[in-house]
Amino acid sequence: MLEISRIRNEKEAIIESLKKRNLDVSPILEEILTLDAQWRGDKTNLESISAELNAIAKEIGELFKQGKQEEANAKKQRTAELKEKEAALKTEVDQLEKQITQLLYQIPNVPNALVKAGKNELDNETVHEFGEKPQFNFEALPHWEITKKFDLIDFELGVKVTGAGFPIYKGKGAKLQRALIAYFLDEAEKAGYEEFIPPLVVNEASGYGTGQLPDKEGQMYYVNEDDLYLIPTAEVPLTNIYRDVILPNEDFSIKLCGYTPCFRREAGSYGKDVRGLNRLHQFDKVEIVRVEHPNNTAKALDEMLEHVKALLTNLGLQFRILRLCGGDTGFASAMTYDFEVYSAVQDKWLEVSSVSRFDTFQANRLKLRFKTNDKKTQLAHTLNGSALALPRIVAAILENFQTENGVEIPKVLHRYLNFTHI
């Protein structure tokens, strides 16, 4: 959520920057500033009334001491009038604050200066590409046929038990999944991330804290009876660990990671692009999250990008990194880099990670602050990234490392498995 003070001071710059997202926020910013001016006026009046009430209370005490009961009672009458006015103003201030907050929730984060204007994924920039496309001298199979041939994942059984988009992993398919999770977590630990096992459901405050709520696209699963949401990513519970927290000083760099299943409705996703593991309602992911001093955000983002690059390089997968344009950048993000692996058989790139910096956008919602050296409070910065999401990694491994006789397992996973070939 953008800070109201920033909107007051940088209105034109915000309007211009959000044009990168193909948005004109002029009307909503004007509405916010109009309400804000009214709110500040009411707050000033409240402070005046409070000061007057305090002064009158002292006067009444003195008048009673002096035996001037009639004058004291007159002052008490004035106190009653002021308290009535104070209560009405407090109600109005609360209502104005709620109106302003609801409007602020509608405004996405301001894109970083490096983010280019653009409408959709066609306008994203490729900033790095690694590896070469696999070459096959036999008829290569897509991963959904490989999983069926070697009994690794049962999509039909998942439909029977739950529905489409909820596959059941079996045998070596389940072991490969577990090996990848262990590898990603071990590498995160080596990089200094503390591991957490967070809840898989969160409350409304947590959803608002990281920007998943309000859920404009209807992508979250909602448990109506308990007013809880199934997490779309571990980012939500991990980042919310620091909701309503004031870090005691400026000397901090907090690194968290966690493995969780993730749940997304993926409303409106149909057709060949969602076949097999390409798009699921439930999938596994290891997430890395950072809480940083604003001075360290750029460095932290670079470190996270290098971390994901190393994971994919060690797996031996061909991949590329895209810096997303304004129109394709997520609502809460100031800048996002997507990692995509190449699927040799499908002849397409598959997104396996998004690494984003949010600057103060989430921290403002979370009320996540730190004490400066001069004892003031300042908003921290947050970042997160997939390291990594598993379904498309599994798809790429099965497709790209297949042979005429099966699939070769990347060497980096051998220590986690009792087999090296499927």
VENRAHU-V280843 format. One record per residue. N is the residue number from 1. PSI is psi in radians with two decimals (* if undefined). OMEGA is omega in radians with two decimals (* if undefined). Layout:
N&PSI&OMEGA / N&PSI&OMEGA
//
This chain:
1&2.30&3.12 / 2&2.49&3.09 / 3&2.41&3.14 / 4&-0.60&3.13 / 5&-0.63&3.12 / 6&-0.67&3.12 / 7&-0.70&3.11 / 8&-0.73&-2.99 / 9&-0.43&-3.01 / 10&0.58&-3.02 / 11&-0.89&-3.07 / 12&-0.67&3.12 / 13&-0.67&3.11 / 14&-0.78&3.12 / 15&-0.79&-3.10 / 16&-0.75&-3.11 / 17&-0.69&-3.10 / 18&-0.15&3.00 / 19&-0.40&3.05 / 20&-0.45&3.09 / 21&0.11&-3.10 / 22&0.64&-3.13 / 23&2.49&2.97 / 24&1.81&-3.07 / 25&0.17&-3.12 / 26&-0.88&-3.08 / 27&-0.75&-3.08 / 28&-0.60&3.09 / 29&-0.70&3.10 / 30&-0.71&3.12 / 31&-0.74&3.12 / 32&-0.80&-3.10 / 33&-0.59&3.08 / 34&-0.82&3.11 / 35&-0.65&3.14 / 36&-0.71&3.12 / 37&-0.72&3.11 / 38&-0.74&3.13 / 39&-0.77&-3.14 / 40&-0.64&3.08 / 41&-0.77&3.12 / 42&-0.67&3.11 / 43&-0.69&3.10 / 44&-0.77&3.11 / 45&-0.68&3.11 / 46&-0.74&3.13 / 47&-0.67&3.12 / 48&-0.75&3.13 / 49&-0.74&3.14 / 50&-0.74&3.12 / 51&-0.72&3.13 / 52&-0.70&3.11 / 53&-0.72&3.11 / 54&-0.74&-3.14 / 55&-0.75&-3.14 / 56&-0.67&3.14 / 57&-0.72&3.11 / 58&-0.70&3.14 / 59&-0.73&-3.13 / 60&-0.74&3.11 / 61&-0.78&-3.14 / 62&-0.71&-3.13 / 63&-0.70&3.11 / 64&-0.67&3.11 / 65&-0.61&-3.11 / 66&0.01&3.12 / 67&0.25&-3.13 / 68&1.23&-3.00 / 69&-0.67&-3.10 / 70&-0.75&3.11 / 71&-0.65&3.13 / 72&-0.73&3.13 / 73&-0.60&3.10 / 74&-0.72&3.09 / 75&-0.65&3.13 / 76&-0.61&3.09 / 77&-0.74&3.09 / 78&-0.67&3.10 / 79&-0.76&3.14 / 80&-0.73&3.13 / 81&-0.75&-3.13 / 82&-0.69&-3.14 / 83&-0.63&3.09 / 84&-0.76&3.12 / 85&-0.67&3.13 / 86&-0.77&-3.13 / 87&-0.74&3.13 / 88&-0.72&3.12 / 89&-0.69&3.11 / 90&-0.74&3.10 / 91&-0.77&-3.13 / 92&-0.72&3.12 / 93&-0.77&3.13 / 94&-0.75&-3.13 / 95&-0.73&3.12 / 96&-0.71&3.13 / 97&-0.73&3.11 / 98&-0.72&3.11 / 99&-0.79&-3.14 / 100&-0.78&-3.13 / 101&-0.77&3.13 / 102&-0.64&3.09 / 103&-0.70&3.12 / 104&-0.60&3.12 / 105&-0.36&-3.09 / 106&-0.18&-3.05 / 107&2.18&3.12 / 108&3.02&3.13 / 109&2.66&3.10 / 110&2.19&-3.12 / 111&2.54&3.04 / 112&2.74&-3.12 / 113&-0.49&-3.13 / 114&-0.29&-3.10 / 115&2.24&3.14 / 116&2.67&3.02 / 117&2.60&3.12 / 118&2.83&-3.06 / 119&-0.73&-3.02 / 120&-2.90&-3.05 / 121&-0.37&3.13 / 122&-0.33&-3.11 / 123&0.11&3.12 / 124&2.68&-3.11 / 125&2.28&3.00 / 126&2.09&-3.08 / 127&-0.23&3.13 / 128&2.48&3.06 / 129&2.38&-3.04 / 130&2.42&3.01 / 131&3.04&-3.12 / 132&2.67&3.14 / 133&2.36&3.08 / 134&2.55&3.08 / 135&2.34&-3.11 / 136&2.42&3.03 / 137&0.44&3.08 / 138&3.02&-3.13 / 139&1.78&-3.09 / 140&2.60&-3.08 / 141&2.59&2.98 / 142&2.78&-3.00 / 143&-0.55&-3.12 / 144&-0.43&3.05 / 145&-0.61&3.08 / 146&-0.78&-3.12 / 147&-0.58&3.11 / 148&-0.72&-3.10 / 149&-0.71&-3.08 / 150&0.18&3.05 / 151&0.92&-3.09 / 152&-0.70&-3.12 / 153&2.33&-3.13 / 154&1.77&-3.13 / 155&-0.67&-3.13 / 156&-0.72&3.12 / 157&-0.61&3.07 / 158&-0.67&3.09 / 159&-0.72&-3.14 / 160&-0.80&-3.05 / 161&-0.71&-3.05 / 162&-1.11&-3.09 / 163&3.11&3.14 / 164&2.47&3.11 / 165&0.16&3.11 / 166&1.25&-3.06 / 167&2.77&3.07 / 168&2.09&3.14 / 169&2.44&-3.04 / 170&2.62&2.96 / 171&-2.15&-3.12 / 172&-0.43&3.06 / 173&-0.75&3.10 / 174&-0.71&3.14 / 175&-0.69&3.10 / 176&-0.73&3.10 / 177&-0.83&-3.11 / 178&-0.65&3.13 / 179&-0.74&3.12 / 180&-0.74&3.12 / 181&-0.82&-3.14 / 182&-0.74&3.12 / 183&-0.83&-3.12 / 184&-0.73&3.13 / 185&-0.72&3.13 / 186&-0.72&3.14 / 187&-0.60&3.08 / 188&-0.71&3.12 / 189&-0.75&3.11 / 190&-0.55&-3.12 / 191&0.06&3.05 / 192&0.20&3.12 / 193&2.35&3.08 / 194&2.29&-3.06 / 195&2.42&3.07 / 196&2.64&2.92 / 197&1.69&-3.04 / 198&2.94&3.03 / 199&2.69&3.11 / 200&-0.07&3.03 / 201&2.58&-3.13 / 202&2.80&3.10 / 203&3.08&-3.07 / 204&-0.71&-3.12 / 205&-0.65&3.11 / 206&-0.69&3.11 / 207&-0.72&3.09 / 208&-0.59&-3.07 / 209&-0.70&-3.10 / 210&-0.04&3.04 / 211&0.10&3.07 / 212&-0.43&3.05 / 213&2.54&-0.05 / 214&2.44&-3.04 / 215&1.42&-3.02 / 216&-0.54&-3.07 / 217&0.04&3.08 / 218&0.72&-3.04 / 219&-0.14&-3.09 / 220&2.48&3.02 / 221&2.29&-3.04 / 222&2.28&3.08 / 223&1.68&-2.96 / 224&-0.79&-3.03 / 225&-0.52&-3.07 / 226&0.00&-3.14 / 227&0.85&-3.14 / 228&2.78&-3.12 / 229&2.38&2.99 / 230&2.39&-3.01 / 231&2.38&3.04 / 232&-0.25&3.14 / 233&2.68&3.11 / 234&-0.27&3.05 / 235&-0.69&-3.02 / 236&-1.02&3.14 / 237&-0.61&-3.10 / 238&-0.81&-3.13 / 239&-0.62&-3.10 / 240&-0.16&2.99 / 241&-0.53&-3.08 / 242&0.32&3.03 / 243&2.40&3.14 / 244&0.62&3.14 / 245&2.40&2.97 / 246&1.93&3.12 / 247&2.46&-2.91 / 248&-0.33&-3.12 / 249&-3.09&-3.08 / 250&-0.15&-3.05 / 251&1.39&-3.14 / 252&2.59&2.94 / 253&1.74&-2.97 / 254&2.22&-3.09 / 255&2.06&-3.12 / 256&2.64&3.00 / 257&2.81&3.11 / 258&2.53&3.00 / 259&2.31&3.02 / 260&2.68&2.75 / 261&2.63&3.11 / 262&2.57&-3.03 / 263&2.15&3.12 / 264&2.34&-3.11 / 265&-0.50&-3.13 / 266&0.82&-3.13 / 267&2.35&3.09 / 268&0.10&-3.14 / 269&1.95&-3.12 / 270&2.96&2.99 / 271&-2.98&-3.01 / 272&-0.44&-3.11 / 273&-0.20&-3.13 / 274&0.23&-3.09 / 275&2.59&3.09 / 276&-2.22&-3.10 / 277&0.08&-3.03 / 278&-0.62&-3.14 / 279&2.09&-3.04 / 280&2.80&3.02 / 281&-0.48&3.05 / 282&2.26&3.13 / 283&2.84&-3.12 / 284&2.57&-3.12 / 285&2.49&2.94 / 286&2.22&-3.07 / 287&2.46&2.99 / 288&2.42&-3.07 / 289&2.48&3.09 / 290&2.48&2.99 / 291&2.11&-2.95 / 292&2.69&2.91 / 293&2.45&-3.12 / 294&-0.53&-3.14 / 295&-0.29&-3.05 / 296&0.04&-3.01 / 297&-0.83&-3.10 / 298&-0.75&3.12 / 299&-0.74&3.13 / 300&-0.73&3.13 / 301&-0.78&3.11 / 302&-0.72&3.13 / 303&-0.69&3.13 / 304&-0.69&3.10 / 305&-0.74&3.12 / 306&-0.62&3.13 / 307&-0.82&-3.13 / 308&-0.68&3.09 / 309&-0.75&-3.12 / 310&-0.70&3.12 / 311&-0.83&-3.09 / 312&-0.65&3.10 / 313&-0.78&-3.14 / 314&-0.53&3.08 / 315&-0.29&3.12 / 316&0.37&-3.11 / 317&2.52&2.99 / 318&2.36&3.14 / 319&2.88&3.03 / 320&2.78&3.12 / 321&2.27&3.12 / 322&2.40&2.92 / 323&2.09&-3.01 / 324&2.50&3.07 / 325&2.98&-3.09 / 326&-0.72&-3.09 / 327&-0.28&-3.12 / 328&-0.03&-3.13 / 329&2.40&-3.11 / 330&2.74&-3.03 / 331&-0.78&-3.02 / 332&-0.19&-2.99 / 333&2.49&2.99 / 334&-0.50&3.10 / 335&2.38&-3.11 / 336&2.39&2.99 / 337&2.21&3.05 / 338&2.41&2.99 / 339&2.28&3.11 / 340&2.36&3.03 / 341&2.64&-3.10 / 342&2.25&3.05 / 343&1.89&-3.01 / 344&-0.63&-3.06 / 345&-0.71&3.11 / 346&-0.25&-3.12 / 347&0.91&3.13 / 348&2.81&3.08 / 349&2.40&-3.10 / 350&2.15&3.13 / 351&2.28&3.13 / 352&-0.19&-3.14 / 353&2.51&2.92 / 354&2.25&3.10 / 355&2.12&-2.98 / 356&2.62&2.93 / 357&2.41&-3.08 / 358&-0.11&-3.09 / 359&-2.25&-3.08 / 360&0.01&-2.98 / 361&-0.88&3.10 / 362&-0.72&-3.09 / 363&-0.62&3.12 / 364&-0.70&3.07 / 365&-0.71&-3.07 / 366&-0.29&-2.96 / 367&0.78&3.13 / 368&1.92&-3.02 / 369&3.03&3.04 / 370&2.72&3.11 / 371&2.21&3.08 / 372&2.99&-3.12 / 373&-0.46&3.09 / 374&0.37&2.99 / 375&0.28&3.02 / 376&2.93&3.07 / 377&2.52&-3.13 / 378&2.56&3.12 / 379&2.38&3.05 / 380&3.07&3.04 / 381&2.59&3.08 / 382&2.64&3.07 / 383&2.72&2.97 / 384&2.91&3.13 / 385&2.67&3.04 / 386&2.25&-3.11 / 387&1.00&0.17 / 388&3.02&2.96 / 389&2.37&-2.92 / 390&-0.67&-2.94 / 391&-0.84&-3.07 / 392&-0.42&2.99 / 393&-0.80&3.09 / 394&-0.77&3.14 / 395&-0.77&-3.11 / 396&-0.68&3.11 / 397&-0.83&-3.11 / 398&-0.71&-3.10 / 399&-0.81&-2.99 / 400&-0.45&-3.10 / 401&0.32&3.13 / 402&2.61&3.04 / 403&-3.12&3.08 / 404&-0.41&-3.05 / 405&0.01&-3.12 / 406&-2.43&-3.10 / 407&2.28&3.05 / 408&2.32&-3.13 / 409&2.34&3.09 / 410&2.44&-3.03 / 411&-0.58&-3.08 / 412&-0.31&-3.13 / 413&-0.14&-3.02 / 414&-0.66&-3.07 / 415&-0.24&3.14 / 416&-0.07&-3.01 / 417&2.77&3.02 / 418&0.36&3.05 / 419&2.71&3.12 / 420&0.02&-3.08 / 421&2.45&3.03 / 422&*&*
//
